[in-house]
Amino acid sequence: MRVKSTMNNVSEHYESTTTRRYWRRTHTPKGWWPYGFLLLLGLLLLWLIGALVFIPAIERQIENDVRERLANYEVVSVEVAGEDVRAVVRAPEAERDGIEGIIGATRCSTWAGPLVCPWHVDLELALPADLPAQPAEPIPAARLHDFQFVRVGDDITLTGEVPSAEVRGALAAAAAERFAVVDDQMSVSDELSDARDSAAAATALGLLADVERGEASWRDGALSLSALVTADAEVGVRDAFAAMPNGVDTGALTLNVATEVNVCNEAFAQALASASIRFRSGSAQIDPVSDGLLDDLAGIAKQCPGRLIIDGHTDSQGAAEFNQALSEDRANAVRGALMTRGLAPSSLVARGFGESQPIATNDTPEGRAQNRRITIEAARGATDAGEE
């Protein structure tokens, strides 16, 4: 009996121990369970956003860029699947490498910045059945188009080249917004234009709008300005010239500060009172003895705003018709002499009055000598019939 009791106690002991161990195992806490599920759910959500939103957007961007890059070809279709691009283009076999290179260099915007996206390019070349396989004409390279804009008073003259009639019209319209009269002498090249041309043209118009008269020229990628400015405008023009757009180099800058009109006219009157421009008798040929005087007059003229009016007068000796023609020829001879000394043709106006405006009697040699004269005056916005 004692042995049996002992065995029963041992059995109960093992049963109790086993129950406690099982209880611990089945109730062990698993704290990772909900957090791990949320992490997997977040990753799945990010994948769905990328697959449904970002990837299609990038594929559309690649497709559009490929079509733009192949604008010189007839593109039948473009399909983008991830990093693979399949395109069907009508072009000869000789163009295959070039087209594949164009497609393969397509870039797209990513979180890491612009990257080259296509990893694999599947290009199919198609040609119309009725056309033989011929190489495409080479795409002409863009080039700079030189120009020169000249302002005199409220008028501007446009010379040089533009790539197309549309650009010419747009440039003339832009000039008309700033100047009263636009003399458009631009020629059309029908060639591709460098992007810097339009930036230089806009800058040139802006600079000339702030000067009294001047010339802006675009040559070999550099914009130069030679102009007459008022004292108030000088600093602004210098600052604007220094702030060129990207790609437009600064060329030579020559600014003269304008003298007031009345001061200019006074200077002309004093110079011509102390000496007169001499001509051969009955001729419009200037005597070389007047070269020094013409140099002085040109120096004064370069500091004067607006147009310069050159008037020719004669005495009453001879026929009135001959005197009228002689006065016009002499005024034009002086105009030409000032042009050779650096004055712009558009800034000089020559007129002749013959014997109609005497300042002294024609009855004495002294009086006739005074009536045979050339006068020069600065006048803004002159629109005389003798203007060229």
C-alpha positions in Angstrom: 0.0 0.0 0.0 2.8 2.4 0.7 4.4 1.7 -2.6 1.2 2.4 -4.5 0.7 5.6 -2.7 4.2 6.7 -3.6 3.7 5.9 -7.2 0.4 7.9 -7.3 2.2 10.9 -5.8 4.9 10.7 -8.5 2.3 10.5 -11.2 0.5 13.5 -9.9 3.8 15.4 -9.7 4.7 14.8 -13.3 1.2 15.6 -14.5 1.3 18.9 -12.6 4.7 19.8 -14.0 3.7 19.0 -17.5 0.6 21.2 -17.3 2.6 24.2 -16.1 5.1 23.9 -18.9 2.5 23.6 -21.5 0.7 26.6 -20.1 3.8 28.8 -20.4 4.5 27.8 -24.0 0.9 28.5 -25.2 0.8 31.9 -23.6 4.3 33.3 -24.6 3.7 37.0 -25.9 4.5 37.7 -29.6 5.0 41.5 -29.7 6.4 41.6 -33.3 3.2 40.5 -34.9 1.2 43.7 -35.5 4.3 45.8 -36.3 5.7 43.4 -38.8 2.3 43.4 -40.6 2.2 47.2 -40.7 5.7 47.3 -42.2 4.7 44.8 -45.0 1.5 46.8 -45.6 3.5 50.1 -45.9 5.9 48.5 -48.4 3.0 47.2 -50.4 1.4 50.6 -50.5 4.6 52.3 -51.7 4.9 49.7 -54.4 1.3 50.4 -55.6 1.9 54.1 -55.6 5.1 53.7 -57.7 3.5 51.2 -60.1 0.2 53.1 -60.6 1.4 56.8 -60.4 5.1 57.4 -60.7 6.1 54.8 -63.2 3.4 55.6 -65.7 4.3 59.3 -65.4 7.9 58.6 -66.1 7.0 56.4 -69.0 4.8 59.2 -70.5 7.7 61.6 -70.0 10.1 59.3 -71.8 7.7 58.8 -74.7 7.2 62.6 -75.1 10.9 63.3 -75.0 11.6 60.5 -77.5 9.0 62.0 -79.9 10.5 65.5 -79.5 14.0 64.2 -80.1 12.9 62.5 -83.3 11.0 65.6 -84.5 13.0 65.4 -87.8 11.8 61.9 -88.5 8.3 60.4 -89.2 7.6 58.5 -85.9 5.0 55.8 -86.4 4.8 54.7 -82.7 6.6 54.8 -79.4 6.0 52.4 -76.6 7.7 52.6 -73.2 7.6 49.7 -70.7 9.7 50.4 -67.7 13.3 50.9 -69.0 12.6 49.4 -72.4 11.7 51.6 -75.4 10.3 50.3 -78.6 9.9 52.7 -81.5 8.8 52.4 -85.1 10.3 55.2 -87.3 10.2 55.8 -91.0 13.9 56.1 -91.9 16.6 54.4 -94.0 18.8 51.7 -92.5 21.8 54.0 -92.6 20.1 56.2 -89.9 19.6 53.3 -87.4 22.7 54.0 -85.2 21.9 57.7 -85.0 18.3 57.2 -84.1 19.1 54.5 -81.5 21.6 57.0 -80.0 19.0 59.7 -79.9 16.5 57.5 -78.1 19.1 56.0 -75.8 20.2 59.4 -74.6 16.7 60.4 -73.4 16.6 61.6 -69.8 13.8 61.5 -67.3 13.2 63.2 -63.9 13.7 60.9 -60.9 14.2 61.3 -57.1 17.9 61.3 -57.8 17.7 64.0 -60.5 17.6 63.7 -64.3 18.9 60.3 -65.4 19.3 58.5 -68.7 16.3 56.2 -68.5 16.2 53.8 -71.5 18.3 50.7 -70.8 17.1 48.8 -73.9 16.1 50.3 -77.3 14.1 48.2 -79.8 14.0 50.2 -83.0 12.1 49.1 -86.1 12.6 51.1 -89.3 9.8 51.4 -91.7 9.7 52.9 -95.2 6.8 53.6 -97.5 6.4 50.8 -100.0 6.6 53.2 -103.0 9.8 55.0 -101.9 13.3 53.7 -102.2 15.5 53.6 -99.1 17.3 57.0 -99.2 19.3 58.6 -96.5 17.6 61.5 -94.8 18.9 65.0 -95.6 21.4 66.2 -93.1 19.9 68.6 -90.5 21.5 72.0 -91.0 23.4 73.3 -88.0 22.1 76.5 -86.3 24.3 79.6 -86.8 24.6 83.1 -85.5 22.8 85.8 -87.5 24.6 89.1 -87.3 22.7 92.4 -87.2 23.1 96.1 -86.7 20.5 98.4 -85.2 20.9 102.2 -85.6 18.8 104.8 -83.7 18.6 108.4 -84.7 16.0 110.5 -82.7 12.8 108.4 -82.5 13.7 106.4 -85.6 15.5 103.0 -85.8 17.0 101.2 -88.8 17.3 97.4 -88.6 19.9 95.8 -90.8 21.4 92.3 -90.9 20.0 88.8 -91.0 17.0 86.9 -89.5 16.3 83.2 -89.9 12.7 83.6 -91.2 10.0 86.0 -92.2 8.1 85.3 -89.0 11.1 86.3 -86.9 11.6 89.4 -89.0 8.0 90.4 -88.4 8.2 89.8 -84.7 11.4 91.9 -84.5 9.9 94.8 -86.4 6.9 94.7 -84.1 9.0 94.7 -81.0 11.0 97.7 -82.4 7.7 99.6 -83.2 6.7 99.4 -79.5 9.7 101.5 -78.6 10.4 103.7 -81.6 8.2 106.0 -83.7 9.5 104.9 -87.1 11.0 101.5 -87.9 13.0 101.1 -91.2 13.2 97.3 -91.6 16.0 96.3 -93.9 16.6 92.8 -92.5 17.2 90.0 -94.9 15.9 86.4 -94.4 18.4 83.6 -94.5 16.0 80.6 -94.2 18.5 78.9 -92.0 18.4 77.8 -88.4 19.2 80.5 -85.9 21.3 80.3 -82.8 19.2 80.8 -79.6 21.5 83.7 -78.7 20.3 85.8 -81.6 16.9 86.5 -80.1 18.3 87.4 -76.7 20.9 89.7 -78.3 18.2 91.5 -80.4 15.9 92.1 -77.4 18.9 93.4 -75.4 19.9 95.7 -78.3 16.5 97.2 -78.6 16.3 97.8 -74.9 19.7 99.6 -74.8 18.9 101.8 -77.8 15.6 102.8 -76.2 17.6 104.6 -73.4 20.1 106.5 -75.6 19.8 109.7 -77.7 21.2 108.0 -80.7 23.5 105.1 -81.3 24.4 101.8 -82.9 24.1 98.3 -81.5 25.9 95.5 -83.4 25.8 91.7 -82.9 28.9 90.0 -84.3 30.5 86.6 -83.5 28.4 86.2 -80.3 29.2 89.6 -78.8 27.0 92.7 -78.6 28.6 96.1 -78.9 27.1 99.5 -78.3 28.3 103.0 -79.5 25.9 105.7 -78.4 25.2 109.2 -77.2 23.4 109.4 -73.9 22.3 112.0 -71.5 24.1 112.4 -68.2 21.0 111.0 -66.3 20.9 107.9 -68.4 24.6 107.0 -68.6 24.8 104.9 -65.4 21.6 103.0 -66.3 22.9 102.2 -69.8 26.2 101.0 -68.5 24.5 98.7 -65.9 22.2 97.3 -68.6 25.1 96.6 -70.9 27.0 94.8 -68.2 24.0 92.6 -67.4 23.9 90.6 -70.6 21.7 87.5 -70.9 23.4 84.1 -70.6 25.4 83.2 -73.7 25.6 86.8 -75.0 29.1 88.2 -74.6 29.8 91.9 -74.1 31.6 93.6 -76.9 32.9 97.1 -77.1 31.0 99.9 -75.3 31.4 103.5 -76.3 29.3 106.1 -74.6 29.4 109.9 -75.1 27.5 112.2 -72.8 25.2 114.4 -74.8 25.6 118.2 -74.7 22.4 120.3 -74.6 21.0 121.3 -78.0 21.5 125.0 -77.4 25.0 124.4 -76.2 25.7 122.4 -79.4 24.3 125.1 -81.6 26.4 127.7 -79.9 29.5 125.6 -80.4 28.7 125.2 -84.2 28.0 128.9 -84.5 31.3 129.9 -82.9 33.3 127.4 -84.9 31.8 128.6 -88.2 32.1 132.3 -87.2 35.8 132.0 -86.7 36.3 130.2 -90.1 34.1 129.2 -93.0 34.1 126.0 -95.1 35.9 126.9 -98.3 34.8 125.5 -101.7 36.4 125.8 -105.1 34.8 128.7 -107.0 31.4 127.7 -108.5 31.9 124.1 -107.3 30.8 121.8 -104.5 34.4 120.6 -104.0 35.7 121.3 -100.5 39.1 123.0 -100.4 41.6 120.9 -98.3 42.3 124.1 -96.3 39.0 123.4 -94.5 40.0 119.9 -93.2 40.9 121.2 -89.8 37.6 123.0 -89.4 35.7 119.9 -90.5 37.5 117.9 -87.8 36.4 120.4 -85.2 32.8 120.3 -86.4 32.8 116.5 -86.4 34.0 116.6 -82.8 31.2 118.9 -81.8 28.6 116.8 -83.7 29.5 113.6 -81.9 28.4 115.2 -78.6 25.0 116.6 -79.9 21.7 114.8 -79.5 19.2 114.3 -82.4 19.8 115.0 -86.0 22.1 117.6 -87.4 20.8 119.9 -90.0 23.4 121.1 -92.6 22.1 124.1 -94.6 23.8 125.5 -97.7 23.4 129.1 -98.9 24.8 131.2 -101.9 24.9 134.8 -102.9 22.8 136.1 -105.8 25.4 136.0 -108.5 24.3 133.9 -111.4 21.0 132.2 -112.1 18.7 131.3 -109.2 18.3 127.7 -110.4 22.1 127.2 -110.5 22.5 128.7 -107.0 19.8 126.4 -105.6 21.5 123.3 -107.0 25.0 124.6 -105.9 23.7 125.2 -102.3 22.3 121.6 -102.1 25.5 120.1 -103.5 27.7 122.0 -101.1 25.5 120.9 -98.1 25.7 117.3 -99.2 29.5 117.6 -99.6 29.8 118.7 -96.0 27.5 115.9 -95.0 29.8 113.4 -96.8 32.9 114.9 -95.1 31.3 114.5 -91.6 30.3 110.9 -92.5 34.0 110.1 -93.3 34.8 111.4 -89.8 32.5 108.9 -88.1 29.0 110.5 -88.1 26.2 108.1 -89.0 24.5 108.9 -92.3 21.0 108.8 -90.8 22.0 111.5 -88.3 22.8 114.1 -90.9 20.3 116.0 -93.0 21.5 118.2 -95.9 19.4 121.0 -97.3 20.0 123.8 -99.9 18.3 127.3 -99.9 20.2 128.9 -102.8 20.1 132.7 -102.6 16.7 132.9 -100.9 18.0 133.6 -97.3 20.7 136.3 -97.4 22.1 137.6 -94.1 23.9 140.6 -95.7 23.6 142.7 -98.9 24.6 141.2 -102.2 25.7 144.5 -103.5 29.2 144.3 -102.0 31.9 141.7 -102.1 31.9 141.5 -98.3 28.1 141.0 -98.1 28.2 138.3 -100.8 31.0 136.5 -98.9 28.8 136.4 -95.8 25.8 135.0 -97.8 28.0 132.2 -99.2 27.9 130.0 -96.1 27.2 126.6 -94.5 25.3 126.4 -91.2 25.0 123.4 -88.9 22.4 123.0 -86.1 21.3 120.2 -83.8 17.5 119.6 -84.0 15.6 116.7 -82.5 13.2 114.8 -84.7 13.9 116.7 -87.9 11.8 115.5 -90.8 12.9 117.7 -93.7 12.4 117.0 -97.3 16.1 117.0 -97.9 16.5 114.1 -95.4 18.0 110.8 -96.7 
